[in-house]
Amino acid sequence: MKETISAATARRIALAAQGFAEARPNGAIDQRHINRTLARIGLLQIDSVSVVVRAHYMPLFSRLGSYARTLLDNAASGRKRSLFEYWAHEASFLPVETYPLMRWRMDRAARHEDIYGGLAKWARANTGLIDDIYREVAARGPLAASDIKGAKGSGGWWGWSDEKHAFEWLFWAGRITTASRRGFERVYDLPERVLPASAVNAPVPAPADAHRQLLRIAARAHGIATTPCLRDYFRLSAGDMKGRIEELVEAGELLPVRVEGWNRQAYLHAGARIPRKVEARALLAPFDPLVFERARTEALFDFRYRIEIYTPAPKRQYGYYVLPFLLGDRLVARVDLKADRPMGTLRVLAAYAEPAAPAHTAEALAMELRLMADWLGLERIEAVPAGDLGPALADIIMSQPRVDTAAR
């Protein structure tokens, strides 16, 4: 590998590492497709916002196309689960094989380290209640915090009840885990009653070994990345990272390279694919692993992306819940979407093209929106001609036939 590679090559490497250099499967998607994709990308960030669909369902759709969401539900909560939930890149679903690699974080949380400061301080002063809640889960589980009398708070972090704080600390510490979800509320149980014995009873690696292995997963999922990107994937600290990248370089697993336009040292995964061309077409959730590190997104795609949910409406630049649109090997547009489930309609509230978007962007985006509507069981797409791409997109959507969801 040459010492310096082009930005376009880096972009294609990153897309291939995330599964976008391959055609979507023909035919029905089964559990093997789900497991292979999760093994490739390493995690799915969980988010509660369901304006379109909860964010953890989207990355599989972006890569595989229309699939039954129950496949992911079963992987995360079924009898033969292949995923577990824990704090990785925020709250995430991870392959159960990763469980031993997160035990160091659980052990630190149990010591009131590597955990949100407010929760650690609260836990030190409430050990009795924590033990009481643990005994309740052990005796009665699976349990949600709302199943405990008096556990209902007023909402939000500062509105958590003491009981909810206890559940969350026990979750951080690995003493309980998510058995399932009730709506979006976690239902907790003991790990030994929920997770495969092969994961719970696996040898616990030393923290340095776990950090090294998590970096390997992050490097494979990135294809090419800088140190901050590799660190961010599993939210490792600078101390956790110290010496680990150098060890992987020494072992030949990471290759130091420079990328045109990047001002930091980059590392190429030794097994990374370098496709000559990428012909992807996908809408991306705000928390898709391809784009959840915003500085990396800007460096790879020259695409500045911020989610504006918490921005007051008059100050929003693009909209409330805006999804980037990947076409070929570029992010060429962004679209503000809402799934109006009672009306069976996918609503396009605005669409914007990037300066170098190709002429067929609106047509390609309309096709992907139709695929999304079909996946979500929505009969119609209605587009407002807002944004510079909105009028062309609205005209194309108006000419599309409706989908008869009852016939599927």
N, C-alpha and C positions, 0 to 999 in steps of 0.2 A: 504494500500500500504506500502510495506517495505520501510525503509528509503533509501536503496540503491538498484538500479535496474541495470541490465546488459546493456552493450552497445547495444547488439543485440535486447533486448526488446525496448530500446529507439528508435532504428532504425525502428522497426516495428510500434511503436506508431506514429512516424513522417510520415511514409508512409501511414498509415491508415487515418491520419488526412488530408492528401493531396489527398485522393481518390484512392490510388494505391492498397489498400487491397481488392478492389471489382473487379469482372470481368467486362470487357467492355460490354456495352449493346448489346444485339442481335437485329438485325433489324435496321431500319432507326433511325438516331439521329434527334430529333426535338428540338424546342426551350425550352421545359421543361428540357431536359438534360443539355442544355447550362446554363440555369438559376440556376439549382441545383448545378452544378459544381462551378459557380461563387459565389453562396451563401456560398459554403464550403471553397473556397480558398480566397475569399475576394477581390481579385484584379488580373488584368493582366498587367504586365509591358509592355509598348509600346516601340518598337525600330524600327528604320528606315531601318536597314540592311535586305536585301532580298536575300542574297546569296542562301539560301534554300527556306525560306518563312519568312515573317515578324514574329518576335518572339512572338507577342501576339496571333497569331493563333495556335502556337504549343502546349501550355499547354492543350488545349481542345482535340487536337489530341492525345496527350500522354495519357490522361485519358480515352477518349471515343472511340478512333479509328477514322476511316474515317467519316468526317462530312462535310456538305456544309459550306464553309467559309462565305457565304452570311448570315447564321444564326447569326454569330457574328457581321457582318456589320450592319444587321438590328437592332440588339440589341443595337448597339452603335450610330446609326444614323437614324433609321426608325421612322415612325410616332408613334409607340407604343414602344418607346425605354425603355429598362430596365437597360441600362448602361449610365454613363456619364464619361467624361474625366477630370482628374485633376492631380495635383502633389500629389502623395501618396508615393509609393516606386518608385521614379522617376515619369515620366509621366505614367499614368496608366488609364485603364478602371476600373470603380468601379460600383457596383450595385447602382441604383438611391436612394435606401434607405439610403445609406451612405452619400448622399449629405449634410444633415444638420450637420453631424459629421465633415465635412471639412470646415464649415463656419468660425471657429476660425482661420484657416490658411489663408483664404481669407481676413478676417478682419485685420489680422496682416500684410499681404502683402499690403493692402490698406493704412496702416500706415507706409509703407516702412520697415517693420520688417519681419523676417522669409522668406526672399526672397534672391535670389542671390545678393550679394553686389553691383556688377556693375550695375545691373538693377535698384536697389533701388536708387542708387546715380543718375543715369540718370533720373529716374522718378521725383525726387524732383526738377530737373532743367527744366523739360519739361511738366509741368502740362497743359499748353495751348494746346500743340499738342495732349496730351492724351485725353483731353476733345473733341477736334475736331474729333479724330478717333472714340471715343465713339458715338458722334452724327452721324457720317457717318454710323456706324453699325446700330444704332437705326433707321435711315431713309432708308437705302438701303439694310440691311442685308438679307440673309447671305452674308458675304464678306470674302475673303482671303486677306492677306496682299498684295499679288501681284495685287489685283484689284485696289489698290490705286496708283495713278500716282506718280512716283518717289520712290515707296516703294521697288524697287528691289535693294538688297544689293549685296555684293561681295561674300557672303557665309560665314557660320560659325558665331560664337558669335560676333567676332569683325567685321565681315562683314555685320552685320545686319544694315539695314537702320533705320533712326529715326522712321519711320512709323511702321516697324516691332517691334521695341522696345516698341512702344506704345501698339500695339496689345498684346504683350506678358505680359506687365505689367497689362493690363486690364484683361487678362486671369488669372494671378496669383491672382488678387484682386477679382475675381469672378464676375466682372461687365459684362463680356462676357464669353461665353463658346463655345465649339466645336459643331457646328451643324452637320458637316460631314467632310470628308477629300477628297481632290482633288488630287489623287495620294497619296502622303503622306503629302501634305500641309493642314494645318488646315483651315477650313472655319468656320468663327465665326458668332455668333448671340447672342441675349440677352437670358439669362437663361429662362426668363418667356415665350419666344416664342419657346423654344427648349425642355425643361425638363418638366416632368409631374408636374402639379400644386401641387400635393400631396407632392412632394419633395421641390419645390421652396417655398411653403407657410408653410412648416412644422415648428413647433417651433424650435428655435435655442438653443441647449443646452449650458449651461455654459462650458467654455473650459475644466475644470476639469472633467465634466461629459462626454464630447466628448472623451477626452483622455482615460478615463476609459473604455468607450465602444469600442474604437479602440483597446485597449489592449485585451479586451475580444475576438474580432474578430481575432487578431493576435494569441492569445493563442489557440483558437479553430483550427486555420489553422496550427499551429505548432504541437499540441498534447503535446509535451514536448519541453521546451526551456529554455535558460538562459535569463537573463535580456537584454543583448545586442541584442539577436535575437528578442525578443519581441519588443524592441524599434525600431529596424531596419525596421520592416515590413511596418510601416507607417512613418518612419523617424521622430520619436518623439525625442525631446531634453531631456537632463537629467532633466531639470527643469519641462518639461511636465510630466515626469515619476515620479517625486518625490511623494512618498507616495501612488501611485496608485497600485503598485503590492501588497504592504502590505494590502491595502484595499480589494483586491480580495482574498488574502490569508485569511484574517479575515472573509470574507463572505463565505469561503469554495469553491470558484470557482477555485482557484489555490492551488495545494498541493506541498509544498516544498519537493523535493527529491534530492538524489544524484545519479549521473550516473557514472558507472565505467569508469575511464579514463578521465572524464571531471574535469577540475580544478576550475569550478565555480558552484555556487548554481543553480540547475535546478528547474523548476516548471512544474508540470503535470496538464494539464487541467482536471477538475473534470469529464467531460463527455467524456474523450478520450477513444477510443477503444484500446484494447491491444490484437491484433490477435496473435494466436500461430504461424501462418505461413502467409507469403505474397508471392504470385506467380505472380508478375508483369513482364511485358515486355514492355519497352518504351524507345524511344529516347527522350531526354530532350533538350529544347532550353537553351541557355546560361542564359536566364533571367526567367527561370521557377521558381516559388516560392519555389520549393523544394531545389533548388541549388543556388539561386541568392545571398545568404549570404555565401561567400566562406569559412569563418572560421567554420560555422555550417556544411557545406558540408564535410569539412575535419574531424570534430569531429564525425559526424554521420557515415560516410562511409569510413574513412581513404582514401579519394580521394582528392588529391590536384588539383584544377581546376582553370585555368585562361584563359580568352579569349585573343587571340593573334592577333586580327585584327590590332591593332596599333603597333605591334612588327615587326620590319624589317624582311623580309622573311628569311634571313640567320640565324636569331637568334630564330626563332620559334622552339619550341620543338615538337609540335604535328600538327600544321597547322593553317590555316587562320580562319576557322569557324568550330569549333570542338564541337560536341554534345556528352554528356555522354550517356552511354547505361545502363539502369536499367534492371536487370534480377533477378527475385526472390526478395530478399530484399537487394541486393548489387548493387553498381555501378561497373560493371565488365569490361567495355571497353569504349573507346572513338573513335569517327570516324569523320574525316574531310570530309565534304560534300559540294557539289555545285549542284544546280538545273540548268542545261543547258536547258532553256526553248525552245530556237529556235531549238535545236536538239532533244527535247523530251526525255532528258536523265538525270537521277540522277547519278552524278559522285561521286564515292568514291575515294578520293585522298589519303587516308591513314587510317589505322585502328590499334589500339593498345589495347592489353589486359592488365588488371590489374594482379598482381602476383597470386591472388587466383581465377582467372576466371575459371569457370567450363569448361569441355571439349567440351560442346555443345554450347559455346558462339558464335562461328562464324555462326553456323546454325541458332541460335535464332536471331542473328543480321541480317542475310540475310532475314529472314522472316519479320522482322520489317521494313527493308529497302524496301521490296516489297510492304508492306502495305503503306508506305509513298509515294512511287512512284505512286501507284494507286491513293492515295488521291490527289496528286498534278497534276494528269493527265499526267504523264510522262510515255512513252512507255517502256523505257529501263533503266537498271541499268548497268553502266560500272565501274569496280573496278580496280584500280591500285594496284599491289601487294606490297604496301609500308607499313611500320610498321610491328611489329611482328605478328599481326593478319591478315595483308593484304593478304598474299598468300592464306591462307585457305579460307578467305572470298571471294577472287576473284574466286577461283575454284568453290565454291558453287554457286555464282552468275552466272557464265558462264553456269552452268547446268540448270538454271531456265528458264522457257519459257517466252517469251515476252508477255506483256499485250497489248491487242487490245483496246486502249482507245476509238476508234471510236464506238466500239460495246456497250459501257456502256451508 
